[in-house]
Amino acid sequence: MIWARGSAPRHPLRRRDFSVSRQHTGKPIRIGILGGTFDPVHDGHLAVARAAQRRFRLDLVYFIPCGRPPHKDRPGLSPFLHRFTMVALACAERPAFIPSLLEAGLDLQGKQRSYSVDTVRRLRRLVPRARLYFILGADAFLYLPMWKDVRRLVRLCDFIVATRPGSALRQAARVAPHHSTVHFLRGVHVNVSASEIRRRARRGRSLRSLVPAAVEDYIRKMALYQRGR
């Protein structure tokens, strides 16, 4: 997940992020942040978001498709427009799930990488009174000490670490950066692989129970994933 300061173009849809948050008054709202390539977004992402929303009483969960991930320079990554559209379709029936354009533009520029600390900083400026929760898996959390400007990141948000039986829970707890606030979300496990979804789509196989029906329709209509990846 990345946001390079000053690089993303203004877009009218981005106003939705701010206007929705302004509807909440009184105590600070609680916002979950779920970032990723979302190529495609799938039922595993949605299951984690639903579980985090329930367990930590999140008012909103922002789904943030990355612009240019620093760790995944995979050939054939789908354009941002397709990935964002699939996220928007997946979020359509859940008002608390917000498809975000925070990293729009980086995919087109092709030079700047998107980093979580910059994206979270941008969101913090948009909703200064919110309490932010960065949602990620235990395997990804193990690499948190190597993330860009992690000391600043841990001051901007809490972390919700989704774990499953057999995951490196104790190891994840040991690598938690100093001053970070970490919450563990146990027992969420949906065996879904984005790479397997792309393979199935390329072979014309059903994606039922792997992605929302609207996302499957979009993949078919746009003939996504027809080239080997």
PyMOL CGO cylinders between C-alpha atoms (Angstrom):
from pymol import cmd
from pymol.cgo import CYLINDER

trace = [
    CYLINDER, 0.00, 0.00, 0.00, 1.53, 3.33, -0.98, 0.3, 1, 1, 1, 1, 1, 1,
    CYLINDER, 1.53, 3.33, -0.98, 0.89, 7.02, -1.26, 0.3, 1, 1, 1, 1, 1, 1,
    CYLINDER, 0.89, 7.02, -1.26, 3.50, 9.44, -2.53, 0.3, 1, 1, 1, 1, 1, 1,
    CYLINDER, 3.50, 9.44, -2.53, 2.92, 12.94, -1.20, 0.3, 1, 1, 1, 1, 1, 1,
    CYLINDER, 2.92, 12.94, -1.20, 1.45, 15.30, -3.76, 0.3, 1, 1, 1, 1, 1, 1,
    CYLINDER, 1.45, 15.30, -3.76, 1.40, 12.73, -6.55, 0.3, 1, 1, 1, 1, 1, 1,
    CYLINDER, 1.40, 12.73, -6.55, -2.23, 11.59, -6.71, 0.3, 1, 1, 1, 1, 1, 1,
    CYLINDER, -2.23, 11.59, -6.71, -4.59, 13.57, -8.95, 0.3, 1, 1, 1, 1, 1, 1,
    CYLINDER, -4.59, 13.57, -8.95, -7.75, 15.02, -7.52, 0.3, 1, 1, 1, 1, 1, 1,
    CYLINDER, -7.75, 15.02, -7.52, -10.80, 12.96, -8.32, 0.3, 1, 1, 1, 1, 1, 1,
    CYLINDER, -10.80, 12.96, -8.32, -14.44, 13.65, -7.43, 0.3, 1, 1, 1, 1, 1, 1,
    CYLINDER, -14.44, 13.65, -7.43, -14.96, 10.14, -6.05, 0.3, 1, 1, 1, 1, 1, 1,
    CYLINDER, -14.96, 10.14, -6.05, -12.36, 10.77, -3.39, 0.3, 1, 1, 1, 1, 1, 1,
    CYLINDER, -12.36, 10.77, -3.39, -14.77, 13.21, -1.76, 0.3, 1, 1, 1, 1, 1, 1,
    CYLINDER, -14.77, 13.21, -1.76, -16.80, 10.22, -0.63, 0.3, 1, 1, 1, 1, 1, 1,
    CYLINDER, -16.80, 10.22, -0.63, -14.05, 9.22, 1.80, 0.3, 1, 1, 1, 1, 1, 1,
    CYLINDER, -14.05, 9.22, 1.80, -14.28, 12.55, 3.59, 0.3, 1, 1, 1, 1, 1, 1,
    CYLINDER, -14.28, 12.55, 3.59, -18.02, 13.16, 3.41, 0.3, 1, 1, 1, 1, 1, 1,
    CYLINDER, -18.02, 13.16, 3.41, -18.92, 9.74, 4.82, 0.3, 1, 1, 1, 1, 1, 1,
    CYLINDER, -18.92, 9.74, 4.82, -16.59, 10.26, 7.79, 0.3, 1, 1, 1, 1, 1, 1,
    CYLINDER, -16.59, 10.26, 7.79, -18.12, 13.66, 8.57, 0.3, 1, 1, 1, 1, 1, 1,
    CYLINDER, -18.12, 13.66, 8.57, -21.48, 12.05, 9.24, 0.3, 1, 1, 1, 1, 1, 1,
    CYLINDER, -21.48, 12.05, 9.24, -20.19, 10.72, 12.56, 0.3, 1, 1, 1, 1, 1, 1,
    CYLINDER, -20.19, 10.72, 12.56, -20.24, 13.03, 15.56, 0.3, 1, 1, 1, 1, 1, 1,
    CYLINDER, -20.24, 13.03, 15.56, -19.44, 12.71, 19.23, 0.3, 1, 1, 1, 1, 1, 1,
    CYLINDER, -19.44, 12.71, 19.23, -16.77, 10.15, 20.07, 0.3, 1, 1, 1, 1, 1, 1,
    CYLINDER, -16.77, 10.15, 20.07, -13.99, 9.57, 17.53, 0.3, 1, 1, 1, 1, 1, 1,
    CYLINDER, -13.99, 9.57, 17.53, -14.99, 7.19, 14.79, 0.3, 1, 1, 1, 1, 1, 1,
    CYLINDER, -14.99, 7.19, 14.79, -13.09, 3.95, 14.36, 0.3, 1, 1, 1, 1, 1, 1,
    CYLINDER, -13.09, 3.95, 14.36, -11.77, 3.30, 10.87, 0.3, 1, 1, 1, 1, 1, 1,
    CYLINDER, -11.77, 3.30, 10.87, -10.21, 0.09, 9.62, 0.3, 1, 1, 1, 1, 1, 1,
    CYLINDER, -10.21, 0.09, 9.62, -7.67, 0.26, 6.79, 0.3, 1, 1, 1, 1, 1, 1,
    CYLINDER, -7.67, 0.26, 6.79, -7.36, -2.76, 4.54, 0.3, 1, 1, 1, 1, 1, 1,
    CYLINDER, -7.36, -2.76, 4.54, -4.87, -2.32, 1.73, 0.3, 1, 1, 1, 1, 1, 1,
    CYLINDER, -4.87, -2.32, 1.73, -3.61, -4.63, -0.96, 0.3, 1, 1, 1, 1, 1, 1,
    CYLINDER, -3.61, -4.63, -0.96, -3.26, -5.17, -4.67, 0.3, 1, 1, 1, 1, 1, 1,
    CYLINDER, -3.26, -5.17, -4.67, -6.80, -6.60, -4.75, 0.3, 1, 1, 1, 1, 1, 1,
    CYLINDER, -6.80, -6.60, -4.75, -6.09, -8.37, -8.04, 0.3, 1, 1, 1, 1, 1, 1,
    CYLINDER, -6.09, -8.37, -8.04, -8.80, -9.44, -7.53, 0.3, 1, 1, 1, 1, 1, 1,
    CYLINDER, -8.80, -9.44, -7.53, -10.48, -8.60, -4.24, 0.3, 1, 1, 1, 1, 1, 1,
    CYLINDER, -10.48, -8.60, -4.24, -11.89, -11.87, -2.90, 0.3, 1, 1, 1, 1, 1, 1,
    CYLINDER, -11.89, -11.87, -2.90, -13.97, -13.45, -0.15, 0.3, 1, 1, 1, 1, 1, 1,
    CYLINDER, -13.97, -13.45, -0.15, -10.94, -13.79, 2.11, 0.3, 1, 1, 1, 1, 1, 1,
    CYLINDER, -10.94, -13.79, 2.11, -10.46, -10.02, 2.17, 0.3, 1, 1, 1, 1, 1, 1,
    CYLINDER, -10.46, -10.02, 2.17, -14.15, -9.52, 2.90, 0.3, 1, 1, 1, 1, 1, 1,
    CYLINDER, -14.15, -9.52, 2.90, -14.18, -12.12, 5.68, 0.3, 1, 1, 1, 1, 1, 1,
    CYLINDER, -14.18, -12.12, 5.68, -11.29, -10.43, 7.47, 0.3, 1, 1, 1, 1, 1, 1,
    CYLINDER, -11.29, -10.43, 7.47, -12.93, -7.00, 7.08, 0.3, 1, 1, 1, 1, 1, 1,
    CYLINDER, -12.93, -7.00, 7.08, -16.26, -8.28, 8.46, 0.3, 1, 1, 1, 1, 1, 1,
    CYLINDER, -16.26, -8.28, 8.46, -14.61, -9.99, 11.41, 0.3, 1, 1, 1, 1, 1, 1,
    CYLINDER, -14.61, -9.99, 11.41, -12.51, -6.92, 12.25, 0.3, 1, 1, 1, 1, 1, 1,
    CYLINDER, -12.51, -6.92, 12.25, -15.54, -4.67, 11.99, 0.3, 1, 1, 1, 1, 1, 1,
    CYLINDER, -15.54, -4.67, 11.99, -17.52, -6.82, 14.41, 0.3, 1, 1, 1, 1, 1, 1,
    CYLINDER, -17.52, -6.82, 14.41, -14.73, -7.53, 16.89, 0.3, 1, 1, 1, 1, 1, 1,
    CYLINDER, -14.73, -7.53, 16.89, -13.40, -3.98, 17.14, 0.3, 1, 1, 1, 1, 1, 1,
    CYLINDER, -13.40, -3.98, 17.14, -16.64, -2.11, 16.45, 0.3, 1, 1, 1, 1, 1, 1,
    CYLINDER, -16.64, -2.11, 16.45, -15.29, -0.30, 13.43, 0.3, 1, 1, 1, 1, 1, 1,
    CYLINDER, -15.29, -0.30, 13.43, -17.55, 2.35, 11.95, 0.3, 1, 1, 1, 1, 1, 1,
    CYLINDER, -17.55, 2.35, 11.95, -15.92, 2.11, 8.54, 0.3, 1, 1, 1, 1, 1, 1,
    CYLINDER, -15.92, 2.11, 8.54, -13.44, -0.10, 6.75, 0.3, 1, 1, 1, 1, 1, 1,
    CYLINDER, -13.44, -0.10, 6.75, -11.50, 1.54, 3.93, 0.3, 1, 1, 1, 1, 1, 1,
    CYLINDER, -11.50, 1.54, 3.93, -10.44, -0.82, 1.13, 0.3, 1, 1, 1, 1, 1, 1,
    CYLINDER, -10.44, -0.82, 1.13, -7.40, 0.84, -0.45, 0.3, 1, 1, 1, 1, 1, 1,
    CYLINDER, -7.40, 0.84, -0.45, -6.13, -0.69, -3.70, 0.3, 1, 1, 1, 1, 1, 1,
    CYLINDER, -6.13, -0.69, -3.70, -2.42, 0.02, -3.95, 0.3, 1, 1, 1, 1, 1, 1,
    CYLINDER, -2.42, 0.02, -3.95, -0.98, 2.19, -6.68, 0.3, 1, 1, 1, 1, 1, 1,
    CYLINDER, -0.98, 2.19, -6.68, 2.47, 0.67, -7.09, 0.3, 1, 1, 1, 1, 1, 1,
    CYLINDER, 2.47, 0.67, -7.09, 3.36, -1.81, -4.34, 0.3, 1, 1, 1, 1, 1, 1,
    CYLINDER, 3.36, -1.81, -4.34, 7.01, -1.66, -3.22, 0.3, 1, 1, 1, 1, 1, 1,
    CYLINDER, 7.01, -1.66, -3.22, 7.20, -5.42, -2.62, 0.3, 1, 1, 1, 1, 1, 1,
    CYLINDER, 7.20, -5.42, -2.62, 5.20, -6.80, -5.57, 0.3, 1, 1, 1, 1, 1, 1,
    CYLINDER, 5.20, -6.80, -5.57, 6.48, -5.77, -8.96, 0.3, 1, 1, 1, 1, 1, 1,
    CYLINDER, 6.48, -5.77, -8.96, 4.56, -8.61, -10.56, 0.3, 1, 1, 1, 1, 1, 1,
    CYLINDER, 4.56, -8.61, -10.56, 4.41, -8.49, -14.36, 0.3, 1, 1, 1, 1, 1, 1,
    CYLINDER, 4.41, -8.49, -14.36, 0.86, -8.06, -15.55, 0.3, 1, 1, 1, 1, 1, 1,
    CYLINDER, 0.86, -8.06, -15.55, -0.57, -6.41, -12.44, 0.3, 1, 1, 1, 1, 1, 1,
    CYLINDER, -0.57, -6.41, -12.44, -4.02, -5.26, -13.50, 0.3, 1, 1, 1, 1, 1, 1,
    CYLINDER, -4.02, -5.26, -13.50, -4.48, -1.51, -14.01, 0.3, 1, 1, 1, 1, 1, 1,
    CYLINDER, -4.48, -1.51, -14.01, -5.70, 0.45, -11.01, 0.3, 1, 1, 1, 1, 1, 1,
    CYLINDER, -5.70, 0.45, -11.01, -9.05, 1.16, -12.68, 0.3, 1, 1, 1, 1, 1, 1,
    CYLINDER, -9.05, 1.16, -12.68, -9.94, -2.54, -12.87, 0.3, 1, 1, 1, 1, 1, 1,
    CYLINDER, -9.94, -2.54, -12.87, -8.77, -3.26, -9.33, 0.3, 1, 1, 1, 1, 1, 1,
    CYLINDER, -8.77, -3.26, -9.33, -10.63, -0.29, -7.89, 0.3, 1, 1, 1, 1, 1, 1,
    CYLINDER, -10.63, -0.29, -7.89, -13.81, -1.19, -9.80, 0.3, 1, 1, 1, 1, 1, 1,
    CYLINDER, -13.81, -1.19, -9.80, -13.75, -4.72, -8.40, 0.3, 1, 1, 1, 1, 1, 1,
    CYLINDER, -13.75, -4.72, -8.40, -13.29, -3.33, -4.89, 0.3, 1, 1, 1, 1, 1, 1,
    CYLINDER, -13.29, -3.33, -4.89, -16.20, -0.93, -5.41, 0.3, 1, 1, 1, 1, 1, 1,
    CYLINDER, -16.20, -0.93, -5.41, -18.42, -3.81, -6.58, 0.3, 1, 1, 1, 1, 1, 1,
    CYLINDER, -18.42, -3.81, -6.58, -17.41, -5.95, -3.60, 0.3, 1, 1, 1, 1, 1, 1,
    CYLINDER, -17.41, -5.95, -3.60, -18.20, -3.12, -1.17, 0.3, 1, 1, 1, 1, 1, 1,
    CYLINDER, -18.20, -3.12, -1.17, -21.48, -2.07, -2.79, 0.3, 1, 1, 1, 1, 1, 1,
    CYLINDER, -21.48, -2.07, -2.79, -23.80, -3.98, -0.45, 0.3, 1, 1, 1, 1, 1, 1,
    CYLINDER, -23.80, -3.98, -0.45, -22.03, -3.02, 2.78, 0.3, 1, 1, 1, 1, 1, 1,
    CYLINDER, -22.03, -3.02, 2.78, -22.33, 0.72, 3.53, 0.3, 1, 1, 1, 1, 1, 1,
    CYLINDER, -22.33, 0.72, 3.53, -19.52, 0.56, 6.11, 0.3, 1, 1, 1, 1, 1, 1,
    CYLINDER, -19.52, 0.56, 6.11, -17.03, -0.70, 3.48, 0.3, 1, 1, 1, 1, 1, 1,
    CYLINDER, -17.03, -0.70, 3.48, -15.52, 2.24, 1.60, 0.3, 1, 1, 1, 1, 1, 1,
    CYLINDER, -15.52, 2.24, 1.60, -13.65, 1.75, -1.71, 0.3, 1, 1, 1, 1, 1, 1,
    CYLINDER, -13.65, 1.75, -1.71, -10.87, 4.34, -1.58, 0.3, 1, 1, 1, 1, 1, 1,
    CYLINDER, -10.87, 4.34, -1.58, -8.98, 6.27, -4.25, 0.3, 1, 1, 1, 1, 1, 1,
    CYLINDER, -8.98, 6.27, -4.25, -6.18, 7.36, -1.95, 0.3, 1, 1, 1, 1, 1, 1,
    CYLINDER, -6.18, 7.36, -1.95, -3.56, 5.71, -4.14, 0.3, 1, 1, 1, 1, 1, 1,
    CYLINDER, -3.56, 5.71, -4.14, -5.09, 6.53, -7.52, 0.3, 1, 1, 1, 1, 1, 1,
    CYLINDER, -5.09, 6.53, -7.52, -2.58, 7.91, -9.97, 0.3, 1, 1, 1, 1, 1, 1,
    CYLINDER, -2.58, 7.91, -9.97, 0.53, 6.02, -8.89, 0.3, 1, 1, 1, 1, 1, 1,
    CYLINDER, 0.53, 6.02, -8.89, -0.36, 3.14, -11.20, 0.3, 1, 1, 1, 1, 1, 1,
    CYLINDER, -0.36, 3.14, -11.20, -0.28, 5.52, -14.18, 0.3, 1, 1, 1, 1, 1, 1,
    CYLINDER, -0.28, 5.52, -14.18, 2.83, 7.47, -13.23, 0.3, 1, 1, 1, 1, 1, 1,
    CYLINDER, 2.83, 7.47, -13.23, 4.93, 4.34, -12.98, 0.3, 1, 1, 1, 1, 1, 1,
    CYLINDER, 4.93, 4.34, -12.98, 7.75, 5.89, -10.95, 0.3, 1, 1, 1, 1, 1, 1,
    CYLINDER, 7.75, 5.89, -10.95, 6.68, 6.48, -7.38, 0.3, 1, 1, 1, 1, 1, 1,
    CYLINDER, 6.68, 6.48, -7.38, 5.99, 3.62, -5.03, 0.3, 1, 1, 1, 1, 1, 1,
    CYLINDER, 5.99, 3.62, -5.03, 3.15, 3.62, -2.55, 0.3, 1, 1, 1, 1, 1, 1,
    CYLINDER, 3.15, 3.62, -2.55, 4.06, 3.19, 1.11, 0.3, 1, 1, 1, 1, 1, 1,
    CYLINDER, 4.06, 3.19, 1.11, 1.69, 2.50, 3.97, 0.3, 1, 1, 1, 1, 1, 1,
    CYLINDER, 1.69, 2.50, 3.97, 3.00, 5.31, 6.16, 0.3, 1, 1, 1, 1, 1, 1,
    CYLINDER, 3.00, 5.31, 6.16, 2.20, 7.89, 3.47, 0.3, 1, 1, 1, 1, 1, 1,
    CYLINDER, 2.20, 7.89, 3.47, -1.27, 6.49, 2.84, 0.3, 1, 1, 1, 1, 1, 1,
    CYLINDER, -1.27, 6.49, 2.84, -2.11, 6.45, 6.54, 0.3, 1, 1, 1, 1, 1, 1,
    CYLINDER, -2.11, 6.45, 6.54, -0.76, 9.98, 6.94, 0.3, 1, 1, 1, 1, 1, 1,
    CYLINDER, -0.76, 9.98, 6.94, -3.03, 11.13, 4.12, 0.3, 1, 1, 1, 1, 1, 1,
    CYLINDER, -3.03, 11.13, 4.12, -6.05, 9.48, 5.71, 0.3, 1, 1, 1, 1, 1, 1,
    CYLINDER, -6.05, 9.48, 5.71, -5.14, 11.00, 9.07, 0.3, 1, 1, 1, 1, 1, 1,
    CYLINDER, -5.14, 11.00, 9.07, -5.30, 14.48, 7.50, 0.3, 1, 1, 1, 1, 1, 1,
    CYLINDER, -5.30, 14.48, 7.50, -8.74, 13.71, 6.03, 0.3, 1, 1, 1, 1, 1, 1,
    CYLINDER, -8.74, 13.71, 6.03, -10.18, 12.39, 9.31, 0.3, 1, 1, 1, 1, 1, 1,
    CYLINDER, -10.18, 12.39, 9.31, -8.05, 13.91, 12.09, 0.3, 1, 1, 1, 1, 1, 1,
    CYLINDER, -8.05, 13.91, 12.09, -10.36, 12.82, 14.92, 0.3, 1, 1, 1, 1, 1, 1,
    CYLINDER, -10.36, 12.82, 14.92, -10.66, 9.18, 13.86, 0.3, 1, 1, 1, 1, 1, 1,
    CYLINDER, -10.66, 9.18, 13.86, -8.94, 6.23, 15.50, 0.3, 1, 1, 1, 1, 1, 1,
    CYLINDER, -8.94, 6.23, 15.50, -7.26, 4.27, 12.74, 0.3, 1, 1, 1, 1, 1, 1,
    CYLINDER, -7.26, 4.27, 12.74, -6.74, 0.49, 12.69, 0.3, 1, 1, 1, 1, 1, 1,
    CYLINDER, -6.74, 0.49, 12.69, -4.43, -0.98, 10.07, 0.3, 1, 1, 1, 1, 1, 1,
    CYLINDER, -4.43, -0.98, 10.07, -5.62, -4.51, 9.21, 0.3, 1, 1, 1, 1, 1, 1,
    CYLINDER, -5.62, -4.51, 9.21, -3.15, -7.12, 7.98, 0.3, 1, 1, 1, 1, 1, 1,
    CYLINDER, -3.15, -7.12, 7.98, -2.27, -10.79, 8.28, 0.3, 1, 1, 1, 1, 1, 1,
    CYLINDER, -2.27, -10.79, 8.28, 0.23, -12.23, 10.73, 0.3, 1, 1, 1, 1, 1, 1,
    CYLINDER, 0.23, -12.23, 10.73, 2.65, -13.19, 7.96, 0.3, 1, 1, 1, 1, 1, 1,
    CYLINDER, 2.65, -13.19, 7.96, 2.74, -9.60, 6.68, 0.3, 1, 1, 1, 1, 1, 1,
    CYLINDER, 2.74, -9.60, 6.68, 3.03, -8.24, 10.21, 0.3, 1, 1, 1, 1, 1, 1,
    CYLINDER, 3.03, -8.24, 10.21, 6.28, -10.17, 10.71, 0.3, 1, 1, 1, 1, 1, 1,
    CYLINDER, 6.28, -10.17, 10.71, 7.89, -7.84, 8.15, 0.3, 1, 1, 1, 1, 1, 1,
    CYLINDER, 7.89, -7.84, 8.15, 6.59, -4.65, 9.76, 0.3, 1, 1, 1, 1, 1, 1,
    CYLINDER, 6.59, -4.65, 9.76, 9.97, -3.65, 11.25, 0.3, 1, 1, 1, 1, 1, 1,
    CYLINDER, 9.97, -3.65, 11.25, 11.31, -3.42, 7.68, 0.3, 1, 1, 1, 1, 1, 1,
    CYLINDER, 11.31, -3.42, 7.68, 8.53, -1.12, 6.43, 0.3, 1, 1, 1, 1, 1, 1,
    CYLINDER, 8.53, -1.12, 6.43, 9.30, 2.45, 5.49, 0.3, 1, 1, 1, 1, 1, 1,
    CYLINDER, 9.30, 2.45, 5.49, 9.24, 4.89, 8.43, 0.3, 1, 1, 1, 1, 1, 1,
    CYLINDER, 9.24, 4.89, 8.43, 7.64, 2.34, 10.74, 0.3, 1, 1, 1, 1, 1, 1,
    CYLINDER, 7.64, 2.34, 10.74, 8.18, 4.46, 13.85, 0.3, 1, 1, 1, 1, 1, 1,
    CYLINDER, 8.18, 4.46, 13.85, 5.96, 7.16, 12.44, 0.3, 1, 1, 1, 1, 1, 1,
    CYLINDER, 5.96, 7.16, 12.44, 3.44, 4.60, 11.21, 0.3, 1, 1, 1, 1, 1, 1,
    CYLINDER, 3.44, 4.60, 11.21, 2.91, 3.12, 14.67, 0.3, 1, 1, 1, 1, 1, 1,
    CYLINDER, 2.91, 3.12, 14.67, 2.16, 6.58, 16.01, 0.3, 1, 1, 1, 1, 1, 1,
    CYLINDER, 2.16, 6.58, 16.01, -0.55, 7.09, 13.41, 0.3, 1, 1, 1, 1, 1, 1,
    CYLINDER, -0.55, 7.09, 13.41, -2.57, 3.90, 13.85, 0.3, 1, 1, 1, 1, 1, 1,
    CYLINDER, -2.57, 3.90, 13.85, -3.24, 0.73, 15.81, 0.3, 1, 1, 1, 1, 1, 1,
    CYLINDER, -3.24, 0.73, 15.81, -2.79, -2.66, 14.15, 0.3, 1, 1, 1, 1, 1, 1,
    CYLINDER, -2.79, -2.66, 14.15, -5.29, -5.48, 13.81, 0.3, 1, 1, 1, 1, 1, 1,
    CYLINDER, -5.29, -5.48, 13.81, -3.41, -8.67, 13.01, 0.3, 1, 1, 1, 1, 1, 1,
    CYLINDER, -3.41, -8.67, 13.01, -5.58, -11.46, 11.59, 0.3, 1, 1, 1, 1, 1, 1,
    CYLINDER, -5.58, -11.46, 11.59, -4.29, -14.85, 12.68, 0.3, 1, 1, 1, 1, 1, 1,
    CYLINDER, -4.29, -14.85, 12.68, -5.34, -18.41, 12.08, 0.3, 1, 1, 1, 1, 1, 1,
    CYLINDER, -5.34, -18.41, 12.08, -4.46, -21.72, 13.74, 0.3, 1, 1, 1, 1, 1, 1,
    CYLINDER, -4.46, -21.72, 13.74, -0.79, -22.49, 13.21, 0.3, 1, 1, 1, 1, 1, 1,
    CYLINDER, -0.79, -22.49, 13.21, 0.20, -18.93, 12.34, 0.3, 1, 1, 1, 1, 1, 1,
    CYLINDER, 0.20, -18.93, 12.34, 3.27, -17.35, 13.88, 0.3, 1, 1, 1, 1, 1, 1,
    CYLINDER, 3.27, -17.35, 13.88, 1.32, -15.53, 16.61, 0.3, 1, 1, 1, 1, 1, 1,
    CYLINDER, 1.32, -15.53, 16.61, 4.06, -15.45, 19.23, 0.3, 1, 1, 1, 1, 1, 1,
    CYLINDER, 4.06, -15.45, 19.23, 6.64, -14.43, 16.68, 0.3, 1, 1, 1, 1, 1, 1,
    CYLINDER, 6.64, -14.43, 16.68, 4.36, -11.66, 15.46, 0.3, 1, 1, 1, 1, 1, 1,
    CYLINDER, 4.36, -11.66, 15.46, 3.97, -10.41, 19.02, 0.3, 1, 1, 1, 1, 1, 1,
    CYLINDER, 3.97, -10.41, 19.02, 7.75, -10.32, 19.48, 0.3, 1, 1, 1, 1, 1, 1,
    CYLINDER, 7.75, -10.32, 19.48, 8.40, -8.21, 16.39, 0.3, 1, 1, 1, 1, 1, 1,
    CYLINDER, 8.40, -8.21, 16.39, 5.81, -5.57, 17.29, 0.3, 1, 1, 1, 1, 1, 1,
    CYLINDER, 5.81, -5.57, 17.29, 7.58, -2.21, 17.08, 0.3, 1, 1, 1, 1, 1, 1,
    CYLINDER, 7.58, -2.21, 17.08, 8.06, -0.22, 20.28, 0.3, 1, 1, 1, 1, 1, 1,
    CYLINDER, 8.06, -0.22, 20.28, 5.09, 2.00, 21.17, 0.3, 1, 1, 1, 1, 1, 1,
    CYLINDER, 5.09, 2.00, 21.17, 2.80, 0.15, 18.75, 0.3, 1, 1, 1, 1, 1, 1,
    CYLINDER, 2.80, 0.15, 18.75, -0.71, -0.93, 19.76, 0.3, 1, 1, 1, 1, 1, 1,
    CYLINDER, -0.71, -0.93, 19.76, -1.49, -4.39, 18.38, 0.3, 1, 1, 1, 1, 1, 1,
    CYLINDER, -1.49, -4.39, 18.38, -4.79, -6.25, 18.54, 0.3, 1, 1, 1, 1, 1, 1,
    CYLINDER, -4.79, -6.25, 18.54, -5.00, -9.89, 17.43, 0.3, 1, 1, 1, 1, 1, 1,
    CYLINDER, -5.00, -9.89, 17.43, -8.01, -11.12, 15.47, 0.3, 1, 1, 1, 1, 1, 1,
    CYLINDER, -8.01, -11.12, 15.47, -8.02, -14.87, 15.90, 0.3, 1, 1, 1, 1, 1, 1,
    CYLINDER, -8.02, -14.87, 15.90, -9.75, -17.62, 14.00, 0.3, 1, 1, 1, 1, 1, 1,
    CYLINDER, -9.75, -17.62, 14.00, -10.34, -15.90, 10.66, 0.3, 1, 1, 1, 1, 1, 1,
    CYLINDER, -10.34, -15.90, 10.66, -9.30, -18.18, 7.85, 0.3, 1, 1, 1, 1, 1, 1,
    CYLINDER, -9.30, -18.18, 7.85, -10.75, -18.37, 4.35, 0.3, 1, 1, 1, 1, 1, 1,
    CYLINDER, -10.75, -18.37, 4.35, -8.62, -20.47, 2.05, 0.3, 1, 1, 1, 1, 1, 1,
    CYLINDER, -8.62, -20.47, 2.05, -8.68, -18.19, -0.98, 0.3, 1, 1, 1, 1, 1, 1,
    CYLINDER, -8.68, -18.19, -0.98, -5.72, -17.39, -3.22, 0.3, 1, 1, 1, 1, 1, 1,
    CYLINDER, -5.72, -17.39, -3.22, -5.72, -14.50, -5.69, 0.3, 1, 1, 1, 1, 1, 1,
    CYLINDER, -5.72, -14.50, -5.69, -3.27, -16.35, -7.92, 0.3, 1, 1, 1, 1, 1, 1,
    CYLINDER, -3.27, -16.35, -7.92, -5.58, -19.39, -7.98, 0.3, 1, 1, 1, 1, 1, 1,
    CYLINDER, -5.58, -19.39, -7.98, -8.53, -17.14, -8.84, 0.3, 1, 1, 1, 1, 1, 1,
    CYLINDER, -8.53, -17.14, -8.84, -6.57, -15.71, -11.78, 0.3, 1, 1, 1, 1, 1, 1,
    CYLINDER, -6.57, -15.71, -11.78, -5.71, -19.23, -12.98, 0.3, 1, 1, 1, 1, 1, 1,
    CYLINDER, -5.71, -19.23, -12.98, -9.34, -20.31, -12.77, 0.3, 1, 1, 1, 1, 1, 1,
    CYLINDER, -9.34, -20.31, -12.77, -10.50, -17.22, -14.64, 0.3, 1, 1, 1, 1, 1, 1,
    CYLINDER, -10.50, -17.22, -14.64, -7.94, -17.85, -17.37, 0.3, 1, 1, 1, 1, 1, 1,
    CYLINDER, -7.94, -17.85, -17.37, -9.29, -21.39, -17.78, 0.3, 1, 1, 1, 1, 1, 1,
    CYLINDER, -9.29, -21.39, -17.78, -12.91, -20.25, -17.83, 0.3, 1, 1, 1, 1, 1, 1,
    CYLINDER, -12.91, -20.25, -17.83, -13.74, -21.99, -14.56, 0.3, 1, 1, 1, 1, 1, 1,
    CYLINDER, -13.74, -21.99, -14.56, -16.31, -20.82, -12.01, 0.3, 1, 1, 1, 1, 1, 1,
    CYLINDER, -16.31, -20.82, -12.01, -15.21, -18.34, -9.34, 0.3, 1, 1, 1, 1, 1, 1,
    CYLINDER, -15.21, -18.34, -9.34, -18.23, -19.02, -7.14, 0.3, 1, 1, 1, 1, 1, 1,
    CYLINDER, -18.23, -19.02, -7.14, -17.45, -18.91, -3.41, 0.3, 1, 1, 1, 1, 1, 1,
    CYLINDER, -17.45, -18.91, -3.41, -14.13, -17.23, -4.17, 0.3, 1, 1, 1, 1, 1, 1,
    CYLINDER, -14.13, -17.23, -4.17, -15.22, -13.72, -5.16, 0.3, 1, 1, 1, 1, 1, 1,
    CYLINDER, -15.22, -13.72, -5.16, -18.55, -11.84, -4.95, 0.3, 1, 1, 1, 1, 1, 1,
    CYLINDER, -18.55, -11.84, -4.95, -20.86, -12.53, -7.90, 0.3, 1, 1, 1, 1, 1, 1,
    CYLINDER, -20.86, -12.53, -7.90, -20.56, -8.94, -9.16, 0.3, 1, 1, 1, 1, 1, 1,
    CYLINDER, -20.56, -8.94, -9.16, -16.77, -9.25, -9.18, 0.3, 1, 1, 1, 1, 1, 1,
    CYLINDER, -16.77, -9.25, -9.18, -16.95, -12.52, -11.12, 0.3, 1, 1, 1, 1, 1, 1,
    CYLINDER, -16.95, -12.52, -11.12, -19.26, -10.89, -13.68, 0.3, 1, 1, 1, 1, 1, 1,
    CYLINDER, -19.26, -10.89, -13.68, -16.83, -8.01, -14.09, 0.3, 1, 1, 1, 1, 1, 1,
    CYLINDER, -16.83, -8.01, -14.09, -13.88, -10.36, -14.56, 0.3, 1, 1, 1, 1, 1, 1,
    CYLINDER, -13.88, -10.36, -14.56, -15.79, -12.22, -17.27, 0.3, 1, 1, 1, 1, 1, 1,
    CYLINDER, -15.79, -12.22, -17.27, -17.06, -9.13, -19.07, 0.3, 1, 1, 1, 1, 1, 1,
    CYLINDER, -17.06, -9.13, -19.07, -13.67, -7.42, -19.08, 0.3, 1, 1, 1, 1, 1, 1,
    CYLINDER, -13.67, -7.42, -19.08, -11.83, -10.68, -19.94, 0.3, 1, 1, 1, 1, 1, 1,
    CYLINDER, -11.83, -10.68, -19.94, -9.38, -10.13, -17.12, 0.3, 1, 1, 1, 1, 1, 1,
    CYLINDER, -9.38, -10.13, -17.12, -6.61, -12.63, -16.40, 0.3, 1, 1, 1, 1, 1, 1,
    CYLINDER, -6.61, -12.63, -16.40, -6.68, -14.18, -19.86, 0.3, 1, 1, 1, 1, 1, 1,
    CYLINDER, -6.68, -14.18, -19.86, -2.93, -13.97, -20.19, 0.3, 1, 1, 1, 1, 1, 1,
    CYLINDER, -2.93, -13.97, -20.19, -0.76, -16.28, -18.15, 0.3, 1, 1, 1, 1, 1, 1,
    CYLINDER, -0.76, -16.28, -18.15, 0.35, -14.91, -14.78, 0.3, 1, 1, 1, 1, 1, 1,
]
cmd.load_cgo(trace, "trace")
